[in-house]
Amino acid sequence: MTGPPMSRRRRRISAVSAITGDLVSSTLSRALDSRRPGEGMVMPSEYERIAQITDPYELLREATGRLGEAQQEVTELARLRRRVIQGLHAQGHSYAQIAEAAGLSRGRIHQIRHTGPAPEGEFLGKAAVTVVTPLRRDEATGRQLVALDDVTTGNQVEDLARAFGLTVASEHVTADGNVDLNRDGLVVICGPRMSQAMARACATDPVIRWERDSDGWALRDLRTGTAYRSGIDASPERPEDVAYLGRLARPDSKGSFLAIAGIHPQGSLGVAQLLATDISVLWGQAETHRFSVVVATAFDPATHEPVSTTLASALYRHDQD
């Protein structure tokens, strides 16, 4: 399986250190020796344990669960293998050299390079992702509702994740703003206005800051001082919005999650389109590191569909000194 089709002309995106402001070189791969031997692997005794279960229903449940985990492991190992080959080739090694060093045929290396789950799928998550969209409270009835634009954004991100071979689930931020961010594989489409949990997480970003004043919400680049505002809040109104895209630390400091948040829902739709067309470029700059960037979107005022998207700010890597 391969990723979704890319646009013919890819954007040139450069990552910038959040601390020094220096350009960060694009890296397509990391060394295999950064992965500990046996990490995440299940020994054959796991099969033996399941095979010895006497209750047929319990055995069926255990075998089904283990098969799902094994299939995810196979997918992620295939993604890792393709990523390493792409990285070695990008460093100047020919497929023949890679094949000889790995003990595989050149044809097999070339096949792996062009088939299997694309490495950039890891930008969204590993093996499984949960896409979280916000619920809003209807002031007239008090019921919890979901906005159509939020549904569309969530569906587009879910479709993209599936195209990369990821297992996908969906959840909601409650209308009261409650969401558990201490989980693996989260893609949260929600900003600080809708959730205090997201407000606290966004406040840890060292470069892009959410601000609110009499003119509405803005995203401020603390390095340049630029404040990015939505055209929807302007007078006269313009069919333009801005959004936050970043990978933030979990509150428990045991990982990170991907955050997407437009000042209005139209901005989040623009981020979904950017991911669909340029995720490989974003992956090349940020990989799975923490980062943040402001995305600008022009949209059709009748349908809210994005007409164009661009990076309004630099893409800042939070881990660069």
Secondary structure, 3 states (H helix, E strand, C coil): CCCCCCCCCCCCCCEEECCCCCEECCCCCCCHHHCCCCCCCCCCHHHHHHHCCCCHHHHHHHHHHHHHHHHHHHHHHHHHHHHHHHHHHHCCCCHHHHHHHHCCCHHHHHHHHHCCCCHHHHHCCCCEEEEEEECEECCCCCCEECCHHHHHHHHHHHHHHHHCCCEEEEEEECCCCCCCCCCCCEEEECCCCCCHHHHHHHCCCCCEEEEEECCEEEEEECCCCCEEECHHHCCCCCCEEEEEEEEEECCCCCCEEEEEEECCHHHHHHHHHHHHHHHHHHHHHHCCCCEEEEEEEEECCCCCCEEEEEECCCEEECCCC
